[in-house]
Amino acid sequence: MNNIRSTLAIVWRIAIPYFRSEDKRAGLGLLAAVIAIELTLVGNDVLLNQWRNRFYNALQEKNWDHFVREIIIFSALAAFFIVLSVYQLYLNQWLQIRWRNWLTTKYLGEWLHGANHYRMQLQGDTADNPDQRITDDVKLFVERTLDITVGLLGAVVTLVSFVIILWGLSAAAPLTLFGSEFAIPGYLVWGALIYAIFGTILTQWIGAPLVNLDFQQQRFEADFRFNLVRVRENSEQIALLQGEPAERQRLSERFSRVVGNWYAIMSRTKRLTAFTASYAQAAVVFPFILVAPAFFAGKIELGGMVQTAEAFGSVQGALSFFVSVYRSLAEWRAVVARLDGFEMAISSATTLATRADSIKIVPSAGGDEIDLRALLVRLPNGTPLVAADDFSIRGNERTLVTGPTGSGKSTLFRAIAGIWPFGTGSIAIPANARLMMLPQRPYLPLGSLWAAVVYPAEVSAFSPDQVREVLIAVGLPQLASRLEEEAHWNRMLSLGEQQRLGLARALLHAPRYLFLDEATASLDEPSEAALYRLLEEKLPATTIVSIGHRSTLEVFHQRDIVLVPNGDRSELQNRSRSATPS
């Protein structure tokens, strides 16, 4: 019961925001229509139950007129049922896509808000494979929630409707054993209840492990798919290293988890199906066994017997709702658990950036400096990495940052960008100042070259002539005529060409602060020098801060900062130009 309450609380938390959103009128209207049709279908079933009594009595009595009349009535009821079923499915699917669209948009917004997606990775795999959770899990959540909720409501209404019918039929066909009648009010209802309770208990006992197995299956499938994508994205490096056997082994190991867990699901599903199929087949004859003595004793006619069996089946089916949808329930609970974990991971990542013991990004009091105040940057496990106090990155001054590999240079840049929360202290940045970080391997989204160069802006933000001009300026004239071409540019271009594109992006956006994290390391020294001179010429008002290891970079910077190891951390220190480069 605790698990059920917990699951329902999570479902409520995930589901209810949609029905309070800007799309609530359409959502509630569609939901009301689906429910209304479900209730109408139950009423139609009640009418069909009464029709069976009359129809089979007409057959038993060989009454042609009654037979023809019942055929006409059945045709009308069947046509009504078909129309209701078609529109229930149509409206249900309409509600599903609207709800899924809203929920997907919500999760995308929260996941991509304020570098949450990056901080979630830093926290580990508490929400593995967010792509699967936003696609498959959201889709299954919406489908299963609607199916189970509407099905449960239909089962409850069916139970109430047919219990009344079955109670009356119990009096018309009293329990008869060995020629003796036993006056047990509503004995057919009690028989259906006992049968359903027995089936539910056994179903839960047999099928309970499926919840965890379904959870693991979704995780293993997503992990295997993710690693396939990684191989595709890094195919060149794998081919150069002749790493195909190693990748095949890695992928085989991951797929073996999919297969092993699937075998466990097969084994458990086989047992569950064996029971539920036996349970369903026995339910067909069980009511006939109960009322057959009364029929053969002449207490009821054939129509009454068929109506009783059908009403018993409806009551038993409603009471056995848990049994009939157990497989879907197990999958649904696994999906709910995964979405709950995803929401918790997003919340944790959001909280991580606002905790008291995290690095604070604050507006500076004035001037054009970035001030590091009592700053201590840590690794996610708490290990100190970089310390700086009362240290400033001065505006309109080109600064070169050096230091040993692993001293924390790139992590310091991440902290200044506001995406690295681990540590204490604050970083004061001038209000409304635009920062741009260029890593060693720039990100180039799939799509047109135009979109890749102007990212993260929209293509409409810069004219084709502006983009062509900067491409030619950074040494890529061969690409100037390919702006509309769509490709996987990270794979099409060499790393040096990608770095030139990154600098073209900086020239277009003209940020106030430009941080270059070895952003020209793949270029030869003359090309690197030419690009730094281009930045000086085109971005005279931009403060440039570079990470680099080449001594040739010093001439393009007015100030040198070195990260010097000091015990368990590195400390920022100014370095005179006469010092030996690190």
SULBELVEN-V486535 format. One record per backbone hydrogen bond with DSSP energy under -1.0 kcal/mol. NH is the residue of the N-H (numbers start at 1). CO is the residue of the C=O. Records with the same first field share a line. If there is no record, write none. Layout:
NH=CO ; CO
This chain:
5=1
6=2
7=3
8=4
9=5
10=6
11=7
12=8
13=9
14=10
15=11
16=12
18=15
20=17
21=18
24=21
27=23
28=24
29=25
30=26
31=27
32=28
33=29
34=30
35=31
36=32
37=33
38=34
39=35
40=36
41=37
42=38
43=39
44=40
45=41
46=42
47=43
48=44
49=45
50=46
51=47
52=48
53=49
54=50
55=51
56=52
57=53
58=54
59=55
60=56
61=57
63=58
67=63
68=64
69=65
70=66
71=67
72=68
73=69
74=70
75=71
76=72
77=73
78=74
79=75
80=76
81=77
82=78
83=79
84=80
85=81
86=82
87=83
88=84
89=85
90=86
91=87
92=88
93=89
94=90
95=91
96=92
97=93
98=94
99=95
100=96
101=97
102=98
103=99
104=100
105=101
106=102
107=103
108=104
109=105
110=106
111=107
112=108
116=113
117=111
119=115
120=116
121=117
122=118
123=119
124=121
133=129
134=130
135=131
137=132
139=135
140=136
141=137
142=138
143=139
144=140
145=141
146=142
147=143
148=144
149=145
150=146
151=147
152=148
153=149
154=150
155=151
156=152
157=153
158=154
159=155
160=156
161=157
162=158
163=159
164=160
165=161
166=162
167=163
168=164
169=165
170=166
171=167
172=168
173=169
177=180
180=177
182=175
184=182
187=184
190=186
191=187
192=188
193=189
194=190
195=191
196=192
197=193
198=194
199=195
200=196
201=197
202=198
203=199
204=200
205=201
206=202
207=203
208=204
210=207
211=208
213=209
214=210
215=211
216=212
217=213
218=214
219=215
220=216
221=217
222=218
223=219
224=220
225=221
226=222
227=223
228=224
229=225
230=226
231=227
232=228
233=229
234=230
235=232
238=234
239=235
240=236
241=237
243=238
247=243
248=244
249=245
250=246
251=247
252=248
253=249
254=250
255=251
256=252
257=253
258=254
259=255
260=256
261=257
262=258
263=259
264=260
265=261
266=262
267=263
268=264
269=265
270=266
271=267
272=268
273=269
274=270
275=271
276=272
277=273
278=274
279=275
280=276
281=277
282=278
283=279
286=282
289=285
290=286
291=287
292=288
295=291
296=292
297=293
298=295
299=294
305=301
306=302
307=303
308=304
309=305
310=306
311=307
312=308
313=309
314=310
315=311
316=312
317=313
318=314
319=315
320=316
321=318
324=320
325=321
329=325
330=326
331=327
332=328
333=329
334=330
335=331
336=332
337=333
338=334
339=335
340=336
341=337
342=338
343=339
344=340
345=341
346=342
347=343
348=344
349=345
350=346
351=347
352=348
354=351
358=355
359=421
360=425
362=427
364=429
370=393
371=428
372=391
373=426
375=388
376=424
377=386
378=422
379=383
382=379
385=377
386=377
387=570
388=375
391=372
393=370
399=544
400=559
401=546
402=561
407=404
412=408
413=409
414=410
415=411
416=412
417=413
419=414
424=376
426=373
427=360
428=371
429=362
433=430
436=513
438=515
447=487
449=485
450=483
452=448
453=449
454=450
457=454
461=458
462=459
467=463
468=464
469=465
470=466
471=467
472=468
473=469
474=470
475=472
476=471
479=476
482=479
485=482
487=447
489=487
491=488
492=488
493=489
498=494
499=495
500=496
501=497
502=498
503=499
504=500
505=501
506=502
507=503
508=504
509=505
510=506
512=434
513=434
514=543
515=436
516=545
517=438
518=516 ; 547
521=518
523=520
528=524
529=525
530=526
531=527
532=528
533=529
534=530
535=531
536=532
537=533
538=534
539=535
542=539
543=512
545=514
546=399
547=516
548=401
553=550
554=551
556=553
557=554
558=398
559=398
561=400
562=573
563=402
564=571
566=569
570=385
571=564
572=387
573=562
575=560
579=576
